[in-house]
Amino acid sequence: MDEQLRKEAAAIFARMGLSEEEAVALFYKRTVEAGKMPFGPASEGPAKARQKKKRMNERFAEWDAF
């Protein structure tokens, strides 16, 4: 694991009152509860989200036409 990434994440966890071990355990619990990753891809920015929403709305409009 990238050491700088680990240190930055550990600092965030510490601000939340969590150790690294507790944060990983929480991630595992949420993953098991959801049956998938408990979040979407980080690379998906606002533009990608708007594009997905537009496609979804177009599909709903097609369904409404029936």
Buried (B, 14 or more C-beta within 10 A) or exposed (E): EEEEEEEEBBEEBEEEEBEEEEBEEBEEEEEEEEEEEBEEEEEEEEEEEEEEEEEEEEEEEEEEEE
